[in-house]
Amino acid sequence: MNKNKRRLSIRLKMFLQITAILLTAVAVILIINTTSLGKFYYYNEKNKIKSTAEYLNSLDLKSGVYLGTVKEIEIENNISIDIYFPDGDPLYLSQKNLVPTGGNTVIIEHKANDDGSVLDLRETNGVQYIDYTCTLNSGLEIEIFSVKANVEANAGVALYFVWASILFIFIVVIIFFIIYSKRFTKPLIQMNRITEKMSNMDFSERLDINSNDEIGELAGSINNLSGSLDVTLQDLNRKNQKLQDDIEKKQTLDELRKEFISSISHELKTPIAIVRGYAEGAELMLKSGDTDGASEYCGIIIKESEKMNALVFELLELSRFEIGDSRLEREDFSLFDFITEYTDSEKIVFDENGITCETDIPKDIMCNGDVIKLNMVLNNFISNAVYHADGEKRIKIYCEPLEKKVRVFVFNTGKEIADEDIEKIWNSFYRADKSRSRKEGRFGLGLSIVSAIQNLHGNEYGAFNSNNGVTFWFDIDKI
């Protein structure tokens, strides 16, 4: 703020400004009354005469009160009216002697209107009067006279004009004071709003008041205080946010670790117990010389070990996909060949389970993606379909071309998935059919791997209940 500028107090500034406003208002009133009063009266009188002619034109000539109405209008408006037939004979001649007779008549103003009417300002023997002539719709000629300097009319119009002028100036002054009051109070309102925000720990806004008075000084102090507090608060928020992120990250990692350990422990508990039990049994059989029984037990141990090995392999694959450690090896391929090759290789599995597999894939659809990983998606969906196929035991693979994708559907007849499970089946170790045994080597990781592979491709996937079965689907990029 410039300290060298002379500072004016708010009281003095208001006094000088309001005084200037009042003086300006008085001057405007004087100028308007001095220069425009006569012109306004003359204009008003001409309009009154025209309006009178229009009113007479609207009256019914055949009415018995027509002439009486004309006479009343003359008296009421202090004017003189003459009406003539088209041949020049008078229908009505005014009894008011407003216009002097005899002497020279001078036309001061003459105006011929487009409607055929004529309006003149004339002067006879020093008396100025308005002479308005027009033809009515009935063919009658009408001539209306009005003395311009009529005292009563002039006084009435003058009074009306003065009041109109005062009202106009009053409205202007009121509007000006409203604007001025808003301008004057705007800084105070702004200060109140910003200080209220400061009380709520929001220091982001600044005052834009640059006046060289007490309000300007106060605004500068508020801005300085707000700036200091804003810097401090932002620094504190950054530290709090970092601390909060660290806490949330730690909590998330702890939850994932607990969930992972719990799931792994649950999945390995049964096979480990089986291995231990059969190992102890095989040891006892060997001691007793029962080698055949021991050999059978060892086969069971090997089978359970293979299950545990498969579980560890699926966990490693899932981990690689989820952390982004696996890269996509994209290539172009025929969707028809991709589906057909897989279903041909699984024909024995379909036959052993009594399943009929149908495909409806056009031969002209070309796709792009990691064929090996997409084969894992297809394998998990079809393996899941084979496992749950029931009733007709039918599987159908078909597709729906989209704008830039192709959506592949795998349908199987059988039991529908419960509504509460439809969104959870993609979670690791989740099984919608909890009555099934783990002896088949299914760990609830297949659909989690599907989810990870599709996310890696940036494509969607899902499942929904169909008529007499369930349908799983996944998207593949078109070329």
Buried (B, 14 or more C-beta within 10 A) or exposed (E): EEEEEEEEEEEEEEEEEEEEBEEBBEEBBEEBBEEEBBEBBBEBBBEBBBEBBEEBBEBEBEEEEBEEBBBEBBEEBBBBBBBBEEEEEEBBEBEBEBBBEEEEBEEEEEEEEEEEBEBBBBBBEEBBBBBBBBBBEBEBBBBBBBBBEBEEBBEBBBEEBBEEBBEEBEEBBEEEEEEBEEEBEEBEEBBEEBEEBBEEEBBEBBBEBEBBBEBBBBBBEBBEEBEEBBEEBEEEEEEEEEEEEEEEEEEEEEEEEEEBEEBBEEBBEBBEEBBEEBBEBBEEBBEEEBEEBBEBBBEBBEBBEEBBEBBEEBBEBBEBBBEEEBEBEEEEBBBBEBBBBBBEEBEEBBEEEEBEBEBEBEEEBEBBBBBEBBBBBBBBBBBBBBBBBEEEBBBBBBBEEEEEBBBBBBBBBBBBBEEEBBEEBBBBBBBBEEEEEBEEEBBBBBBBBBBBBBBBBEBEBBBEBBEBBBBBBBBBBBE
